[in-house]
Amino acid sequence: MHGFTPIPALAPSPLRATDGCSGLGAGPGTFDAPGDRLGVVSDVLDLIGNTPLVELKKLDRGPCRLFVKLENQNPGGSIKDRIALSMIAAAEREGKLPPGGTLVEATAGNTGLGLALVAARKGYRLKLVIPDKMSQEKVFHLKALGAEVVLTRSDVGKGHPAYYQDLAEKIARETPGAFYVNQFGNPANPEAHETRTGPEIWRQMGGKVDAVVCGVGSGGTLTGLTRYFRRVEPSVRMVLADPEGSILAGYVRDGTIGEAGSWLVEGIGEDFLPPIADLTGVAEAYTIGDAESFATARALLLEEGILAGSTAGTLVAAALRYCRSRTAPERVVTFICDSGNKYLSKMYNDFWMLDQGFLERERFGDLRDLIGRRFADNAVVSLDPDDTLAVADQRFRLYDVSQLPVLENDRIVGIVDESDLLLAAYRRGEVFREPVRAHMTTRLETLTPDASVDALLPVFEQGKVPIVVQDGRFQGLITRIDLLNYLRRRAKQEAG
């Protein structure tokens, strides 16, 4: 069998217990120990915090023990629920947020989800400015919670009018009575981790922690935990996990701010130093590329049964590197910052991973390498001539394609695309019960695998789809997106 490893289904998560921590977000119905009793809370916000700690057993940890705090078990699905509740509560105490008021924030995703959850429960309006690299799942989640979403560019830096933080500040200034949350400069952000997250870890680990691995988005987690452990146990080493392209790890190593690049991991890494980020306590910093982050997140699911987001992939990858570099056993803690449910269309989508060049399958050295929609066994999504147009419609949507080959005994006999379906359905609604063979296009443009890439353009210019055929047998279709992905991968390889 050729191709990539299929992604397993995730088993149902066990009920989580709390560790008895009281304070912000800990409701009267929480319970003190796993298995103690099933608690009842009066508000979903009471479930924020007190997340479980799980030891990883299968990934290579060198001489160390590695524990992950399951922040994906928060009701909003991420660690950012903690700071959302903390910042809104602080604004309420300080009189900055009147009943029914409007919140404005810039976010790469999870802070927005936490704010949306708290705002929905407390009756506030929320406007969020988010970069356009955010996953669709996050956007859908935000809108379902009633947030107003403003998408902006992710390829510009601070100072540009379309930069997400600058744009959010502008919207806050122009919105009467709005409160700009400003997670990057809000002291209630690190306070949530200093007063809640740190003490939870310390108790769960029985006061035995050697290192904590954090990423930096706003800097709240690292700053709050640095403050807590400096006070409780200064020997705890703070380790930074930073995406390749971010300037933070380089700053920790040599004190200079380099030129920022780009990265696909969401939620951590910056092109500037966040005002609340205290990096002075960082003992070591690891730079993790997108490919390693995504591969680690997928390994977490496959090997440990944890459906984690891309940030967790970066953190666990850095933690594993740290653990394997030790010469003596240590107890290391890091975070599953959010749920992989928010990335099913991205790093858990094999087609997306292939398009981005993060997965490899068998290479032929010819046009077959450009064919995008293949499975692990090199099967192609297709139709039978006797399938109905209803089946075609379902497959268009399921596999996110706009045309499908019609195969008979491994030989292509036609193509059905969305326009064929649209025209047929517009004329007669009952057409969905009719067979594909009655509506497929049989005027086909075929190429052999050894044809040049240049041969594709004339076919596209005719408004047709190049079909790769070898010895009469269908190999696959090459779409415009397939060609663009190929050219992008080639340019990336040539650039080194």
Secondary structure per residue as TSV (DSSP state, phi and psi in degrees):
chain	resnum	aa	ss	phi	psi
A	1	M	-	360.0	135.7
A	2	H	-	-101.1	165.6
A	3	G	S	105.3	-153.9
A	4	F	-	-106.9	164.2
A	5	T	-	-74.0	129.0
A	6	P	-	-65.8	152.1
A	7	I	-	-89.0	127.1
A	8	P	-	-75.6	159.6
A	9	A	-	-73.1	151.3
A	10	L	-	-92.2	130.5
A	11	A	-	-69.5	154.1
A	12	P	-	-57.5	139.8
A	13	S	-	-74.8	143.4
A	14	P	-	-72.3	157.9
A	15	L	-	-62.8	142.5
A	16	R	-	-103.7	148.3
A	17	A	-	-107.5	170.1
A	18	T	-	-103.4	171.4
A	19	D	-	-104.2	15.6
A	20	G	-	84.4	7.8
A	21	C	-	-67.6	130.9
A	22	S	-	-104.7	167.1
A	23	G	S	120.3	-152.7
A	24	L	T	-56.7	118.1
A	25	G	T	88.7	-7.0
A	26	A	-	-95.2	110.3
A	27	G	-	-89.0	171.3
A	28	P	T	-66.6	-17.9
A	29	G	T	-93.3	1.9
A	30	T	-	-68.9	163.3
A	31	F	-	-129.5	163.9
A	32	D	S	-89.6	-25.8
A	33	A	S	-151.3	150.2
A	34	P	T	-54.3	129.7
A	35	G	T	81.6	-0.3
A	36	D	S	-65.5	-58.9
A	37	R	-	-165.1	159.4
A	38	L	-	-83.7	116.8
A	39	G	-	-89.2	157.9
A	40	V	-	-120.7	128.9
A	41	V	-	-113.4	157.7
A	42	S	S	-89.5	-14.5
A	43	D	S	-151.3	142.1
A	44	V	G	-61.0	-25.6
A	45	L	G	-65.8	-22.0
A	46	D	G	-68.6	-11.7
A	47	L	G	-91.0	-0.3
A	48	I	S	-73.3	129.8
A	49	G	S	91.3	-173.5
A	50	N	-	53.5	42.9
A	51	T	-	-81.9	153.7
A	52	P	-	-70.2	158.2
A	53	L	E	-117.5	127.4
A	54	V	E	-123.7	137.3
A	55	E	E	-89.1	130.9
A	56	L	E	-80.4	137.6
A	57	K	-	-118.9	-27.8
A	58	K	S	-100.0	-29.6
A	59	L	S	-73.4	152.8
A	60	D	-	-71.5	109.6
A	61	R	-	-109.9	11.6
A	62	G	T	59.9	-138.0
A	63	P	T	-86.2	1.7
A	64	C	S	-98.3	166.2
A	65	R	E	-105.8	132.1
A	66	L	E	-119.5	127.1
A	67	F	E	-118.2	141.8
A	68	V	E	-120.7	134.4
A	69	K	E	-93.1	120.3
A	70	L	E	-82.4	77.9
A	71	E	G	-71.9	-12.4
A	72	N	G	-68.8	-7.9
A	73	Q	G	-88.0	-1.9
A	74	N	S	-66.2	153.9
A	75	P	T	-60.9	-30.3
A	76	G	T	-88.0	-1.9
A	77	G	S	90.8	7.3
A	78	S	B	-154.9	169.7
A	79	I	T	-64.4	-22.3
A	80	K	H	-71.4	-13.3
A	81	D	H	-56.7	-36.6
A	82	R	H	-60.6	-50.0
A	83	I	H	-76.3	-28.7
A	84	A	H	-61.5	-47.4
A	85	L	H	-65.1	-41.3
A	86	S	H	-64.6	-45.5
A	87	M	H	-70.3	-38.9
A	88	I	H	-69.4	-41.1
A	89	A	H	-61.7	-40.3
A	90	A	H	-65.1	-41.4
A	91	A	H	-64.3	-36.1
A	92	E	H	-66.3	-45.9
A	93	R	H	-62.0	-36.6
A	94	E	T	-87.0	2.1
A	95	G	T	72.9	18.7
A	96	K	-	-89.3	-8.4
A	97	L	S	-134.0	98.5
A	98	P	-	-74.5	160.3
A	99	P	T	-53.6	133.8
A	100	G	T	73.7	11.0
A	101	G	-	-70.3	178.8
A	102	T	E	-113.6	129.0
A	103	L	E	-101.2	141.8
A	104	V	E	-129.5	136.1
A	105	E	E	-152.7	151.8
A	106	A	E	-100.3	132.7
A	107	T	-	-153.1	147.3
A	108	A	S	-88.0	3.5
A	109	G	S	145.0	-68.3
A	110	N	H	-73.1	-34.5
A	111	T	H	-61.2	-39.2
A	112	G	H	-61.3	-41.2
A	113	L	H	-66.1	-41.3
A	114	G	H	-63.1	-45.1
A	115	L	H	-62.9	-40.3
A	116	A	H	-63.0	-40.4
A	117	L	H	-62.9	-50.1
A	118	V	H	-66.7	-41.8
A	119	A	H	-62.1	-41.1
A	120	A	H	-64.0	-40.2
A	121	R	H	-71.6	-30.1
A	122	K	H	-101.4	-2.5
A	123	G	T	82.4	30.0
A	124	Y	-	-101.9	151.4
A	125	R	E	-80.8	153.3
A	126	L	E	-142.4	126.5
A	127	K	E	-114.5	127.1
A	128	L	E	-122.3	133.6
A	129	V	E	-106.0	121.4
A	130	I	E	-129.9	143.4
A	131	P	E	-70.5	150.6
A	132	D	T	-76.3	7.6
A	133	K	T	-91.5	-1.0
A	134	M	S	-65.0	145.5
A	135	S	-	-66.6	150.6
A	136	Q	H	-59.8	-37.3
A	137	E	H	-58.3	-40.5
A	138	K	H	-65.9	-43.4
A	139	V	H	-61.7	-45.9
A	140	F	H	-60.5	-42.0
A	141	H	H	-62.1	-45.6
A	142	L	H	-60.8	-46.8
A	143	K	H	-66.4	-36.1
A	144	A	H	-65.3	-27.1
A	145	L	T	-84.8	1.3
A	146	G	T	92.1	6.4
A	147	A	-	-75.5	146.4
A	148	E	E	-90.1	121.4
A	149	V	E	-106.9	127.6
A	150	V	E	-114.5	111.7
A	151	L	E	-84.1	138.1
A	152	T	E	-137.8	177.2
A	153	R	-	-72.1	144.8
A	154	S	S	-104.5	2.4
A	155	D	S	-105.7	17.2
A	156	V	-	-124.0	156.4
A	157	G	-	-106.2	178.5
A	158	K	T	-57.9	136.4
A	159	G	T	104.6	-22.5
A	160	H	S	-81.6	139.3
A	161	P	T	-61.7	-21.9
A	162	A	T	-92.3	-2.4
A	163	Y	S	-63.0	135.5
A	164	Y	H	-60.7	-37.1
A	165	Q	H	-71.9	-42.9
A	166	D	H	-63.2	-40.2
A	167	L	H	-66.7	-39.4
A	168	A	H	-63.9	-42.0
A	169	E	H	-60.1	-41.6
A	170	K	H	-63.2	-44.9
A	171	I	H	-62.9	-39.9
A	172	A	H	-63.2	-41.8
A	173	R	H	-63.5	-36.0
A	174	E	H	-90.3	-3.6
A	175	T	S	-101.4	112.8
A	176	P	T	-55.9	128.6
A	177	G	T	72.9	9.6
A	178	A	E	-75.7	148.6
A	179	F	E	-108.9	118.2
A	180	Y	E	-83.3	113.1
A	181	V	-	-63.7	-47.2
A	182	N	-	55.1	65.4
A	183	Q	T	-56.8	-26.0
A	184	F	T	-75.7	-16.3
A	185	G	T	-132.4	9.9
A	186	N	-	-90.0	118.0
A	187	P	T	-64.3	-19.9
A	188	A	H	-71.9	-12.3
A	189	N	H	-69.1	-64.9
A	190	P	H	-64.2	-26.5
A	191	E	H	-59.7	-36.1
A	192	A	H	-60.2	-36.5
A	193	H	I	-84.2	-32.2
A	194	E	I	-67.9	-38.0
A	195	T	I	-94.6	-18.7
A	196	R	I	-123.1	-59.6
A	197	T	I	-63.2	-48.1
A	198	G	H	-57.7	-53.1
A	199	P	H	-59.3	-35.4
A	200	E	H	-61.1	-48.2
A	201	I	H	-60.4	-45.4
A	202	W	H	-60.4	-43.9
A	203	R	H	-69.9	-43.8
A	204	Q	H	-64.0	-32.1
A	205	M	T	-89.8	4.2
A	206	G	T	63.7	29.1
A	207	G	T	72.9	18.9
A	208	K	-	-123.6	90.4
A	209	V	-	-131.8	130.0
A	210	D	S	-102.4	-33.4
A	211	A	E	-153.0	148.4
A	212	V	E	-127.7	128.6
A	213	V	E	-103.7	123.7
A	214	C	E	-129.7	155.8
A	215	G	-	-104.1	172.1
A	216	V	-	-127.8	117.8
A	217	G	S	-106.1	-75.4
A	218	S	S	-87.0	-25.3
A	219	G	S	100.9	-0.1
A	220	G	H	-64.6	-43.8
A	221	T	H	-63.1	-51.4
A	222	L	H	-61.5	-44.6
A	223	T	H	-65.1	-47.1
A	224	G	H	-63.6	-42.1
A	225	L	H	-70.9	-35.7
A	226	T	H	-59.7	-45.9
A	227	R	H	-62.9	-43.1
A	228	Y	H	-65.6	-48.6
A	229	F	H	-74.1	-26.4
A	230	R	H	-60.3	-35.2
A	231	R	H	-81.1	-39.6
A	232	V	H	-90.1	-43.7
A	233	E	-	-155.4	90.0
A	234	P	T	-61.2	-16.3
A	235	S	T	-76.4	-12.4
A	236	V	-	-65.0	126.2
A	237	R	E	-88.3	130.1
A	238	M	E	-94.5	126.1
A	239	V	E	-119.0	131.7
A	240	L	E	-96.7	130.4
A	241	A	E	-108.4	121.6
A	242	D	E	-131.7	134.5
A	243	P	E	-66.6	146.8
A	244	E	T	-63.5	126.4
A	245	G	T	114.2	-26.3
A	246	S	-	-76.2	154.8
A	247	I	S	-94.3	-4.6
A	248	L	H	-72.2	-44.9
A	249	A	H	-62.4	-40.6
A	250	G	H	-62.8	-38.0
A	251	Y	H	-65.0	-41.1
A	252	V	H	-63.4	-39.3
A	253	R	H	-72.8	-44.5
A	254	D	H	-129.4	2.7
A	255	G	S	77.5	7.7
A	256	T	-	-112.2	154.2
A	257	I	-	-103.2	109.7
A	258	G	-	-84.0	-174.7
A	259	E	-	-82.7	129.2
A	260	A	-	-75.2	146.7
A	261	G	-	-107.9	-148.9
A	262	S	-	-128.3	155.0
A	263	W	-	-152.1	158.7
A	264	L	-	-100.4	-20.7
A	265	V	-	-58.0	136.4
A	266	E	-	-101.4	139.1
A	267	G	S	102.2	-20.4
A	268	I	-	-133.8	165.4
A	269	G	-	90.0	142.0
A	270	E	-	-143.7	162.7
A	271	D	S	-107.2	12.0
A	272	F	S	-152.5	172.3
A	273	L	-	-93.5	110.8
A	274	P	-	-59.4	137.6
A	275	P	T	-56.4	-33.8
A	276	I	T	-91.1	-1.5
A	277	A	-	-79.1	117.0
A	278	D	-	-100.0	103.0
A	279	L	-	-97.0	2.0
A	280	T	T	-67.9	-21.4
A	281	G	T	-94.8	3.2
A	282	V	E	-73.8	121.2
A	283	A	E	-85.4	-36.5
A	284	E	E	-144.5	151.7
A	285	A	E	-133.4	135.3
A	286	Y	E	-119.7	132.9
A	287	T	E	-97.8	123.9
A	288	I	E	-120.9	124.4
A	289	G	-	-75.8	161.8
A	290	D	H	-56.3	-43.8
A	291	A	H	-59.7	-44.2
A	292	E	H	-67.9	-37.4
A	293	S	H	-62.3	-49.1
A	294	F	H	-67.0	-40.6
A	295	A	H	-63.5	-38.7
A	296	T	H	-68.3	-41.0
A	297	A	H	-62.3	-41.7
A	298	R	H	-67.6	-35.4
A	299	A	H	-67.2	-35.1
A	300	L	I	-58.4	-41.2
A	301	L	I	-70.6	-46.2
A	302	L	I	-67.4	-42.7
A	303	E	I	-95.1	-33.4
A	304	E	I	-114.9	-7.0
A	305	G	-	74.0	21.8
A	306	I	-	-109.5	117.9
A	307	L	-	-87.6	97.5
A	308	A	B	-113.0	158.4
A	309	G	-	-82.7	179.7
A	310	S	H	-68.2	-34.3
A	311	T	H	-61.1	-41.9
A	312	A	H	-61.9	-35.0
A	313	G	H	-58.5	-42.8
A	314	T	H	-66.1	-45.8
A	315	L	H	-65.4	-45.1
A	316	V	H	-68.3	-37.3
A	317	A	H	-60.3	-44.3
A	318	A	H	-66.2	-40.1
A	319	A	H	-63.4	-40.1
A	320	L	H	-65.3	-40.0
A	321	R	H	-62.2	-45.6
A	322	Y	H	-59.8	-47.9
A	323	C	H	-59.8	-43.3
A	324	R	H	-71.5	-16.4
A	325	S	H	-86.5	-9.2
A	326	R	-	-79.2	149.5
A	327	T	S	-102.3	-8.6
A	328	A	S	-136.9	156.3
A	329	P	-	-61.2	140.1
A	330	E	-	-137.9	160.2
A	331	R	E	-107.6	114.2
A	332	V	E	-117.8	138.7
A	333	V	E	-122.5	136.6
A	334	T	E	-141.7	-169.8
A	335	F	E	-126.9	142.4
A	336	I	E	-95.1	92.6
A	337	C	-	-66.9	-33.8
A	338	D	B	-154.8	179.6
A	339	S	B	-89.7	143.9
A	340	G	G	-68.3	-11.4
A	341	N	G	-57.7	-23.6
A	342	K	G	-84.1	-0.7
A	343	Y	G	-130.4	21.4
A	344	L	T	-64.5	-28.8
A	345	S	T	-85.0	-3.7
A	346	K	T	-118.7	-100.5
A	347	M	T	-70.7	-14.8
A	348	Y	T	-97.8	7.5
A	349	N	-	-102.3	110.6
A	350	D	H	-58.7	-37.1
A	351	F	H	-65.4	-43.0
A	352	W	H	-62.2	-43.3
A	353	M	H	-62.0	-38.9
A	354	L	H	-66.0	-45.6
A	355	D	H	-59.9	-34.4
A	356	Q	T	-84.7	-6.3
A	357	G	T	84.3	16.9
A	358	F	S	-93.1	-12.5
A	359	L	S	-122.8	147.0
A	360	E	-	-121.1	146.0
A	361	R	-	-129.9	-176.3
A	362	E	-	-55.9	133.4
A	363	R	-	-106.3	138.6
A	364	F	-	-106.5	-19.4
A	365	G	S	78.0	21.2
A	366	D	S	-146.3	-164.3
A	367	L	G	-61.2	-21.3
A	368	R	G	-62.5	-22.5
A	369	D	G	-70.2	-16.2
A	370	L	G	-89.2	-14.8
A	371	I	-	-67.8	122.3
A	372	G	-	-87.3	-43.8
A	373	R	-	-96.9	80.8
A	374	R	B	-123.6	156.6
A	375	F	-	-102.1	-177.4
A	376	A	T	-60.1	-28.5
A	377	D	T	-97.5	18.2
A	378	N	-	65.7	15.0
A	379	A	-	-71.1	151.6
A	380	V	B	-113.7	141.9
A	381	V	-	-66.4	124.6
A	382	S	-	-150.7	179.6
A	383	L	B	-127.1	156.0
A	384	D	-	-95.5	148.3
A	385	P	T	-56.5	-28.4
A	386	D	T	-91.1	-2.2
A	387	D	S	-63.3	149.8
A	388	T	B	-83.5	165.2
A	389	L	H	-65.5	-24.7
A	390	A	H	-63.5	-39.2
A	391	V	H	-64.7	-41.9
A	392	A	H	-60.1	-44.3
A	393	D	H	-60.4	-43.2
A	394	Q	H	-62.3	-40.3
A	395	R	H	-74.3	-32.5
A	396	F	H	-55.9	-46.0
A	397	R	H	-77.8	-38.6
A	398	L	H	-65.5	-41.5
A	399	Y	H	-102.7	4.1
A	400	D	T	54.7	50.7
A	401	V	-	-124.5	160.2
A	402	S	S	-111.1	-6.1
A	403	Q	E	-148.3	151.3
A	404	L	E	-135.2	136.6
A	405	P	E	-74.7	148.8
A	406	V	E	-108.7	116.6
A	407	L	E	-113.1	144.5
A	408	E	E	-137.2	111.8
A	409	N	T	55.5	47.3
A	410	D	T	65.9	10.3
A	411	R	E	-114.8	137.2
A	412	I	E	-80.5	130.5
A	413	V	E	-117.7	-6.3
A	414	G	E	177.0	177.1
A	415	I	E	-136.0	140.0
A	416	V	E	-117.6	129.0
A	417	D	E	-121.9	176.4
A	418	E	H	-60.9	-34.0
A	419	S	H	-67.5	-36.6
A	420	D	H	-59.9	-45.0
A	421	L	H	-66.9	-42.1
A	422	L	H	-61.9	-48.3
A	423	L	H	-63.3	-41.0
A	424	A	H	-66.2	-43.7
A	425	A	H	-69.3	-33.4
A	426	Y	H	-65.2	-36.2
A	427	R	H	-76.3	-41.0
A	428	R	-	-147.9	119.3
A	429	G	G	-63.4	-32.5
A	430	E	G	-76.0	1.0
A	431	V	G	-63.5	-19.6
A	432	F	G	-62.7	-18.0
A	433	R	G	-88.8	-5.4
A	434	E	S	-84.6	155.2
A	435	P	B	-73.2	152.1
A	436	V	G	-58.1	-36.8
A	437	R	G	-59.3	-24.4
A	438	A	G	-79.0	-10.5
A	439	H	T	-130.6	-2.8
A	440	M	-	-76.2	154.7
A	441	T	B	-87.5	130.9
A	442	T	-	-108.2	-2.9
A	443	R	-	-84.7	100.1
A	444	L	-	-112.9	147.5
A	445	E	E	-110.6	107.2
A	446	T	E	-106.6	148.8
A	447	L	E	-133.9	149.2
A	448	T	-	-83.8	157.2
A	449	P	T	-57.3	-29.2
A	450	D	T	-84.3	3.5
A	451	A	S	-66.1	157.4
A	452	S	-	-81.3	159.8
A	453	V	G	-60.8	-32.5
A	454	D	G	-60.5	-24.9
A	455	A	G	-71.1	-12.8
A	456	L	H	-75.0	-36.0
A	457	L	H	-61.2	-45.1
A	458	P	H	-59.0	-32.8
A	459	V	H	-68.5	-44.4
A	460	F	H	-61.7	-38.9
A	461	E	H	-63.9	-25.1
A	462	Q	T	-83.0	0.3
A	463	G	T	76.2	21.2
A	464	K	-	-112.6	173.9
A	465	V	-	-111.7	124.4
A	466	P	E	-65.4	132.2
A	467	I	E	-114.9	124.9
A	468	V	E	-93.6	123.1
A	469	V	E	-129.1	133.3
A	470	Q	E	-125.0	122.1
A	471	D	T	53.2	39.3
A	472	G	T	82.1	-8.2
A	473	R	E	-100.4	137.2
A	474	F	E	-68.0	132.0
A	475	Q	E	-107.9	-33.2
A	476	G	E	156.5	170.4
A	477	L	E	-100.9	150.6
A	478	I	-	-117.9	115.1
A	479	T	-	-93.3	171.1
A	480	R	H	-60.5	-39.7
A	481	I	H	-63.6	-38.5
A	482	D	H	-59.5	-44.3
A	483	L	H	-66.1	-41.8
A	484	L	H	-61.5	-43.2
A	485	N	H	-62.2	-40.7
A	486	Y	H	-62.3	-46.4
A	487	L	H	-65.3	-37.3
A	488	R	H	-66.5	-43.4
A	489	R	H	-63.2	-40.3
A	490	R	H	-65.2	-42.0
A	491	A	H	-62.9	-39.2
A	492	K	H	-64.8	-41.1
A	493	Q	H	-65.1	-40.7
A	494	E	H	-67.5	-30.6
A	495	A	T	-78.6	-9.3
A	496	G	-	84.0	360.0
